[in-house]
């Protein structure tokens, strides 16, 4: 699967200013750093923030204990300012093909990033993945409408899922994107 790599940046640098298209999707998100309150955001006190999280993160038995959370459609722009980035942070957007997010959320391959099953699952659920690796982002598939306005001021380079699949078998596989020829 063709993808786009973006140079090291914070998540807001990667996202467009208008997140309305992102709010139309459900998101499954994993970050070792988790979620935190921040000064200058709408919810600076824990009580208000907990109420927001309660509304945004529905109880999802399939994700219990996995380190992943489901963000309800319409809530991405409200909660994403509180996500702490960490290497190996994943954000996966999808619109349910059946009207319910259950098919995607119950697909274990969708929350097994960067292996062959993961990339097949992205295609199956017509999902878009934003993966913060270690000082760079990789986003799949490159043709996703969610990536049209992504990182307009960031250095970018093409990437491909095949390198991750090869890396599983050969740890010497080069992973870092080649940003040299990009603006």
C-alpha positions as CSV (number, residue, x, y, z in Angstrom):
1,X,0.0,0.0,0.0
2,X,1.4,3.4,-1.0
3,X,1.7,5.9,1.8
4,X,3.0,9.4,2.6
5,X,5.7,10.0,5.2
6,X,5.9,13.4,6.9
7,X,8.9,14.9,8.8
8,X,8.9,15.1,12.5
9,X,6.1,17.4,13.8
10,X,3.4,17.6,16.3
11,X,0.0,16.3,15.4
12,X,-1.6,19.7,14.8
13,X,1.1,20.4,12.2
14,X,-0.1,17.4,10.3
15,X,-3.9,18.1,10.5
16,X,-5.7,20.7,8.5
17,X,-7.1,23.7,10.3
18,X,-10.7,22.6,9.6
19,X,-11.3,19.2,11.1
20,X,-14.9,18.8,10.0
21,X,-14.0,16.0,7.6
22,X,-12.1,14.2,10.4
23,X,-15.1,14.6,12.7
24,X,-17.2,12.6,10.3
25,X,-15.1,9.5,11.1
26,X,-14.8,7.2,14.0
27,X,-11.2,6.9,15.2
28,X,-9.3,4.2,17.1
29,X,-6.3,5.7,18.8
30,X,-3.4,4.3,20.8
31,X,-0.6,6.2,22.5
32,X,1.6,5.1,25.3
33,X,1.6,8.6,26.7
34,X,-2.2,8.8,26.8
35,X,-4.4,11.8,27.3
36,X,-3.8,14.9,29.4
37,X,-5.2,18.3,30.2
38,X,-3.4,21.3,28.8
39,X,-3.4,25.0,29.5
40,X,-5.1,27.1,26.8
41,X,-7.5,24.3,25.8
42,X,-11.3,24.4,26.4
43,X,-11.2,21.9,29.3
44,X,-8.5,22.9,31.7
45,X,-10.0,21.2,34.8
46,X,-10.1,17.5,35.3
47,X,-13.9,17.3,36.0
48,X,-14.8,19.0,32.7
49,X,-12.2,17.0,30.8
50,X,-13.5,13.7,32.3
51,X,-17.0,14.6,31.2
52,X,-15.7,15.3,27.6
53,X,-13.9,12.0,27.5
54,X,-17.0,10.2,28.8
55,X,-18.9,11.6,25.9
56,X,-16.2,11.0,23.3
57,X,-15.0,7.5,24.2
58,X,-17.8,5.0,24.1
59,X,-17.5,1.8,26.1
60,X,-16.0,-0.6,23.6
61,X,-15.6,-4.2,25.0
62,X,-13.5,-5.3,21.9
63,X,-10.8,-2.7,22.9
64,X,-10.9,-3.3,26.7
65,X,-7.4,-3.8,28.0
66,X,-5.8,-3.3,24.6
67,X,-4.4,0.3,25.0
68,X,-6.7,1.5,22.2
69,X,-9.7,3.8,22.5
70,X,-12.6,4.5,20.1
71,X,-13.4,8.1,19.5
72,X,-17.0,8.6,18.5
73,X,-17.9,10.3,15.2
74,X,-18.1,14.0,15.7
75,X,-15.7,14.1,18.7
76,X,-12.3,14.0,17.1
77,X,-11.7,17.8,17.0
78,X,-12.9,18.1,20.6
79,X,-10.5,15.5,22.2
80,X,-7.5,15.5,19.9
81,X,-5.9,18.5,21.6
82,X,-5.5,16.3,24.7
83,X,-3.6,13.5,23.0
84,X,0.0,13.1,24.1
85,X,2.3,12.1,21.3
86,X,4.7,9.3,21.9
87,X,6.7,7.1,19.5
88,X,4.4,4.4,18.2
89,X,1.2,6.5,18.4
90,X,-1.5,5.4,16.1
91,X,-4.7,7.1,14.9
92,X,-6.9,5.2,12.5
93,X,-10.0,6.8,11.0
94,X,-12.8,5.0,9.4
95,X,-16.5,5.4,8.5
96,X,-18.5,2.3,9.2
97,X,-19.5,0.4,6.1
98,X,-22.5,-1.1,8.0
99,X,-23.7,2.0,10.0
100,X,-22.0,0.7,13.2
101,X,-18.3,0.9,14.1
102,X,-18.4,-2.7,15.4
103,X,-17.1,-4.5,12.3
104,X,-13.9,-2.4,12.3
105,X,-13.4,-2.2,16.1
106,X,-13.8,-6.0,16.3
107,X,-11.2,-6.6,13.6
108,X,-8.0,-7.5,15.5
109,X,-5.9,-6.7,12.4
110,X,-6.9,-3.0,12.5
111,X,-5.3,-2.6,15.9
112,X,-2.1,-4.6,15.0
113,X,-0.2,-1.8,13.2
114,X,2.3,-2.2,10.5
115,X,1.9,-5.8,9.7
116,X,0.4,-7.4,6.6
117,X,-3.0,-8.0,8.2
118,X,-3.1,-4.3,9.3
119,X,-2.7,-3.0,5.8
120,X,-5.3,-5.5,4.5
121,X,-7.6,-4.3,7.3
122,X,-7.1,-0.6,6.3
123,X,-8.2,-1.5,2.8
124,X,-11.1,-3.6,3.9
125,X,-12.5,-0.9,6.2
126,X,-11.5,2.0,3.9
127,X,-9.6,3.4,6.8
128,X,-6.8,5.9,7.1
129,X,-3.9,5.4,9.4
130,X,-1.7,8.1,10.9
131,X,1.3,6.4,12.5
132,X,3.8,8.4,14.6
133,X,6.9,6.2,14.4
134,X,10.0,7.7,15.9
135,X,10.5,11.3,14.8
136,X,8.3,11.0,11.7
137,X,4.8,10.2,10.6
138,X,3.7,7.6,8.1
139,X,0.1,7.7,6.7
140,X,-1.7,5.1,4.7
141,X,-3.2,5.0,2.1
142,X,-1.7,7.9,0.2
143,X,-4.9,8.4,-1.7
144,X,-7.0,9.0,1.5
145,X,-9.1,12.2,1.3
146,X,-8.0,12.8,4.9
147,X,-4.5,13.4,3.7
148,X,-5.3,15.9,1.0
149,X,-4.5,18.9,3.3
150,X,-2.2,17.1,5.6
151,X,1.1,18.7,6.6
152,X,1.2,21.5,4.0
153,X,4.4,22.9,5.4
154,X,6.0,19.6,6.3
155,X,8.7,17.8,4.4
156,X,7.2,14.7,2.8
157,X,8.3,11.6,1.1
158,X,6.6,8.5,-0.4
159,X,6.5,5.4,1.6
160,X,5.2,1.9,1.2
161,X,3.7,-0.7,3.5
162,X,6.0,-3.4,2.1
163,X,9.0,-2.2,4.1
164,X,7.1,-2.8,7.3
165,X,6.1,-6.3,6.2
166,X,9.7,-7.0,5.2
167,X,10.9,-5.6,8.5
168,X,9.0,-8.3,10.4
169,X,11.2,-10.9,8.8
170,X,14.4,-8.8,8.5
171,X,15.2,-6.2,11.1
172,X,17.9,-4.7,8.8
173,X,15.2,-3.4,6.5
174,X,15.6,0.4,6.1
175,X,12.5,2.2,7.5
176,X,13.4,5.9,7.6
177,X,11.9,7.8,4.7
178,X,14.1,9.7,2.3
179,X,13.2,13.3,2.8
180,X,16.2,14.7,1.0
181,X,14.5,15.5,-2.3
182,X,11.4,17.0,-0.8
183,X,10.8,20.7,0.0
